[in-house]
C-alpha cells in the first residue's frame, strides 16, 4: 500500500522563515547582496505550488459543462524571452498573492533548484507576486542545486560560498513590487 510522505516540517504554520524574509527585505533595500539571500535560502523551506489541471470535462444532466477528470500539476512560468521558471514561495501569504487556489508542497531550496534544472527551467522565481520577488538563476541556481542541506553554521555554509565563488557569472534579478510578470522588466546586476 502506498504511503503518504511526511512533511518536512510537520508543525509548519506556513509563515516565511524570518531570516529569509529579512534577507529579501535587505536585498530589496539595497543593503544586502545576493549572497546573503542565497545563504538564507540555502537552509530554508520553500513552498512549491501545485494546481488542479482539468484534463477532461463533460456536459452534466442540466446541460452545464462540468469536470470529469483533473490532475495536479506544477505550474511553470514562461518569461517574455521564452525562458521557463519554477515558482516557489517563502510562505502561504506570498503564495496566496500569486494564486489563491494553489496548494503548497514543502521542499528545501536546494531540492527546488535541482527539480527546476531537471525540468529544463532557467530559474526558480521566489515570491513572484511579492512582497519581494527574487530570481534564482544562472550560477546561483547551479550553486544552490549543487549543495546538500546545510545547517547555517560557518562550516556547513562553506560549500555554498565555494559554489557561489566558482560561478562568477551569477545573475541576480530585482523585481519592483508593482510588477507581476516573470522576468519582463527586471533590472539585472552581475556579481
N, C-alpha and C positions, 0 to 999 in steps of 0.2 A: 504494500500500500504506500503511495507517495506521501512524503511528509512535507509539511509547510515549514519553510526555513524560518528560523528565529530572527527577529530584527536585530540589527547591530546594537542598538541602544533600546532595550525593552521599555524603559520608562521615559522615553523621548517625548517631550511635550510639543515638539515642532518648532521651538524657538531657534533663532540663529545663534550660533556659537558666538559668545561675547568677544573673543579675540579676533574672529573673522570679521565681525561687524565693525570693530574698532579699526582693523587694518584697512578695510574697504573705505571707511569714512576718512581715514587719514590719507589714503591714496587719492580719493576724490578731492580732498582739500589741497593736495599737492605737498603734504608734509611727510609722506612715506612713498617709497618706490615699490615697484612690482615684486621685488624680492621679499619685502615684508609681507605682502599679500600672499605670495606663494608659500612662505614659511607658515603663515597662519592656516592656509588651506590644506597644507600637506598632512595635517593631523585631523582635519575636520570631517564631520559627517555632512554630506550634501543630500538633498532630496532630488531624485530624478523622477520626472513626471511620466505617468502612463495615462493614456486616454482611450476611451472606447471608440472603436472604428467600426462603423456599420459595414458589414460585408454582404448582407442580403436582406431585402425587405419584401413585404407582401402587402396586398390590399386586404384589409380586415373585413368582417361581415357588415360593417357600417360604411364601407366604401372609402375608408381612410387608409393612407399608407402607414404601415407600422413595421417596427423592427422584427426581423425573423432571426437573424444571426449577427453577432458582433464579436470582435476580438479586441484585446487590449494591445495597444501599440505604443512604442516610444516615439514621440514626435521628434522631427528633425527640422531645424531652422535652416532656411536657404537664404543667403545674402544676395544682394543685388548683383554681385560678381559671380554668383553660382556656387560659391563655397558652402559646404554644409557644416552645421554646428549642432552639438547635442546640448539642449538646455539643462541646467541644473540650478538648484536654488538653495540658499542658505537656511531657509525656514519656510514654514507654511504660509506666513504672511506675504512673503515675496512671491511664492508660488501662486497665491490667490490673485495678486496683482496682475499676473500674466494670464492665468486661465483657471477660473474657479472650479471647473469640473474635473481638473486633472487630479490624479491620485498619486501621492508621494511614495517612492520606494527609497529606503535608506541605502547609501553607498558612501564609501570613503573616497575622497578626491582622487587618489591615485587609481582606484578602480574605475571611476568615471572617465578619467583620462585614457586609460587603457581601452575601455569599451569604445570611446569615441574614435580612437585610432583604428580599432578593429572594424569599425563601421565605415571607415574611409572619410570620417569627418575631419575638417581642418581646425576645429576649435571646440572648446566647451564654453558655452556662454553662461556665466553665473549671474543670476538675478537680472535677466534680460529686461524685465519691466521695472526694475528698481528695487530698493531705493538707490543702490549704487551698482550699476552693471559693470562686469569685468570679463573680458575675453581672455581665456587661456588658449594660446595658440603658438605655433612655431616651436622654437626651442623650449619654451616654458611648458608646453603641452607634453613634449617628449621627456623633459626632465621630471615632471611630476608623475608621468606614467612609468618612468623607469625605477622609481623608488618603491620600497615596501612601506608598510605602516611605520611611522616614526612617532616618538613619544613627546617630542618638543624640547628635550634637553640638548645641550651642545653636541654631545657625541652622536646622537641619532639624527640630528639635523645636518650633519656634515655631508651625508650622501646627497641631500637636496642641494646644498650650497655648491658641492662639486659638480653636480649635474647642471646647475644653472651657469656656472662659470665655463663649462665645456660648450655651452650653446650661446655664444656671443651674439647670435642673431635674434635673441629673444625679442619678440614684438609684443607690446602692451597696448591695449585699446582702452580709451576712456569714452564712455557714452554719456552725453549730457542727459540729465534726468527727464527733460521734456521729450526726448527722442525715444521711440519704442521699437523701431525697425532694427533688425540684426545687421550689424556691420555696414550700415549705409552711410552714416555721417560720422565716422569715427575719426578722432584725432589720434594719430599714431606717434609713438615715441619708441625709439630703439635704444636699448641699453648699450 
